[in-house]
Amino acid sequence: MIPLPSIRGSRQRCAVSLLSVAALLLTGCVSSNRTALAPAAQAQLKTVSITATVNQPELAADVLRSNIGQSAGAQGGFIGGLIGGIIDATIEAKRSKAAESDITPVRDSLVDFNAPEELRAALVAELQNGNPPVPISSVALAAAKDDDAVRKLVAASKSDAVLVITTDYHLSPEFDRIRVLAQVKLLSPKSSGRDESGPLYHNEFATYRPLPASAGSGRASAAAAWAANKGALAREAMKSCFAELAAMIKFDLGQGAEVNLLPKESLTTTAPAAGRQGVVMGPGVVFKGAVAQQHGDRKWVRLQSGELSSTE
Amino acid sequence: MSPRLPARVALGLALGALAGCASSPVQLALTAPPAAARRPLPARAISVVFAPTTDLRPEYQQSGVGHVGGRDVVAGQLLAWIDRSLQSLHGASFAVQSQNGAGAWHVTPLLRQFYTASVAVSKNANVVLELQIQPPTGPALTRVYRGRVNAVNWWNSAGEIEGTVVNALGDCLGRITRDLDALVQSPPAPAG
């Protein structure tokens, strides 16, 4: 069965794959999470539709993962682990409550901002009208609660293939940046998403926009800065991220399989880590990669396992 | 049992043993209005007439109200429940009437957001209602009210999730009540 994009677990999957990069870096054994679009398959695609699945109505807030209890309880067997887990859960619950409170002014400033529609507009501009590697016939938004819903969407398509784009957009734990993550799969309706050979193309993307340094430090100051002038900074950041994401997808669709494995000597750049279910690793967690493309003042970093991450 | 069993797995096992690993959809019953909408009628009240709520959420988001703990949350009669709750609303200085009358304030509610979500071990619910308020005299006003709840998702049960949703609307209605009370007592001055 094809591992179709899971709406509920998309961020976990993104994080799992990025975490596996870190694990593999330690072991020195690298494999790719990216599936390149084969030239033969690309040549057969006459019409490709895009479906951007929407799984969050508003900007979300990440919270930092707690490992305090886990570390303390690791030596205590099952009971120690249980107590450690409760400690971590309590800390994360407290962080979540604070983050949900602190992000409210930002959400209120964006109450009339239709982020999914902005994403759709960026995809139309870059992929439908921008001479992409595959001919894009339409760009639609859809809710796909689970893998079955995605399969139905793909199976109902009259296109040769459907590019399913699942995005998450979040404020970082310190509210100092807005991040956009995406999982992208090109699926054929003929297989109804059940083709054992897997998707025609698959990769994951990450980009972000920082809060200007002049906004001051601290989450309350950052929230006020993002929310000021009807959320002008937040709107611009999300629009920029969506535009860049669309450009990254277009770029990566045209890249062959040879970019999947990078020689170790090319791993000179670090890129920010992604998160899982709104919980992110500490700020010191980064992944190595090589600059694949300079895009304006942004660098697109090819991580060692194939994902593309934009950084400054 | 391995002493290095990750703590979260241990916690998950314990909670799972207690609560079961529910993954079935949650169908919200949404029968009674939140407590904020069930206050006693004031003796002398200014009339407020609510129009039916218009759903401004994108069509593809209207079939559900999010996911909590891996469970889809579905509310079939969401707008009707919100309307019933608004119709039951009473402040210290105003009472909602179903019929138009002289001197009544007219309010058109627009549903901007209504969703539940999980973050870490917590569950969230957010309700955002925009009210277009037309006083009997003076300029029209637009106000946005957000009700929200963030709480630990202890059992991931349908009742617990529904309680979160009800409390979020209750929070929103509480804010509306306080603001409408203030507005009807000090209406905006007519232009000019």
Boltz contact constraints between the chains, C-beta under 6 A:
constraints:
  - contact:
      token1: [A, 8]
      token2: [B, 67]
      max_distance: 6.0
  - contact:
      token1: [A, 8]
      token2: [B, 70]
      max_distance: 6.0
  - contact:
      token1: [A, 57]
      token2: [B, 113]
      max_distance: 6.0
  - contact:
      token1: [A, 57]
      token2: [B, 115]
      max_distance: 6.0
  - contact:
      token1: [A, 63]
      token2: [B, 120]
      max_distance: 6.0
  - contact:
      token1: [A, 69]
      token2: [B, 7]
      max_distance: 6.0
  - contact:
      token1: [A, 70]
      token2: [B, 7]
      max_distance: 6.0
  - contact:
      token1: [A, 73]
      token2: [B, 7]
      max_distance: 6.0
  - contact:
      token1: [A, 77]
      token2: [B, 3]
      max_distance: 6.0
  - contact:
      token1: [A, 78]
      token2: [B, 1]
      max_distance: 6.0
  - contact:
      token1: [A, 78]
      token2: [B, 10]
      max_distance: 6.0
  - contact:
      token1: [A, 81]
      token2: [B, 5]
      max_distance: 6.0
  - contact:
      token1: [A, 81]
      token2: [B, 7]
      max_distance: 6.0
  - contact:
      token1: [A, 81]
      token2: [B, 10]
      max_distance: 6.0
  - contact:
      token1: [A, 82]
      token2: [B, 10]
      max_distance: 6.0
  - contact:
      token1: [A, 82]
      token2: [B, 14]
      max_distance: 6.0
  - contact:
      token1: [A, 84]
      token2: [B, 7]
      max_distance: 6.0
  - contact:
      token1: [A, 85]
      token2: [B, 7]
      max_distance: 6.0
  - contact:
      token1: [A, 85]
      token2: [B, 8]
      max_distance: 6.0
  - contact:
      token1: [A, 85]
      token2: [B, 10]
      max_distance: 6.0
  - contact:
      token1: [A, 85]
      token2: [B, 11]
      max_distance: 6.0
  - contact:
      token1: [A, 89]
      token2: [B, 121]
      max_distance: 6.0
  - contact:
      token1: [A, 92]
      token2: [B, 120]
      max_distance: 6.0
  - contact:
      token1: [A, 92]
      token2: [B, 121]
      max_distance: 6.0
  - contact:
      token1: [A, 93]
      token2: [B, 121]
      max_distance: 6.0
  - contact:
      token1: [A, 93]
      token2: [B, 122]
      max_distance: 6.0
  - contact:
      token1: [A, 93]
      token2: [B, 152]
      max_distance: 6.0
  - contact:
      token1: [A, 96]
      token2: [B, 119]
      max_distance: 6.0
  - contact:
      token1: [A, 96]
      token2: [B, 120]
      max_distance: 6.0
  - contact:
      token1: [A, 96]
      token2: [B, 122]
      max_distance: 6.0
  - contact:
      token1: [A, 97]
      token2: [B, 150]
      max_distance: 6.0
  - contact:
      token1: [A, 100]
      token2: [B, 124]
      max_distance: 6.0
  - contact:
      token1: [A, 100]
      token2: [B, 150]
      max_distance: 6.0
  - contact:
      token1: [A, 111]
      token2: [B, 112]
      max_distance: 6.0
  - contact:
      token1: [A, 111]
      token2: [B, 144]
      max_distance: 6.0
  - contact:
      token1: [A, 141]
      token2: [B, 60]
      max_distance: 6.0
  - contact:
      token1: [A, 142]
      token2: [B, 60]
      max_distance: 6.0
  - contact:
      token1: [A, 143]
      token2: [B, 60]
      max_distance: 6.0
  - contact:
      token1: [A, 143]
      token2: [B, 61]
      max_distance: 6.0
  - contact:
      token1: [A, 145]
      token2: [B, 72]
      max_distance: 6.0
  - contact:
      token1: [A, 278]
      token2: [B, 119]
      max_distance: 6.0
  - contact:
      token1: [A, 279]
      token2: [B, 120]
      max_distance: 6.0
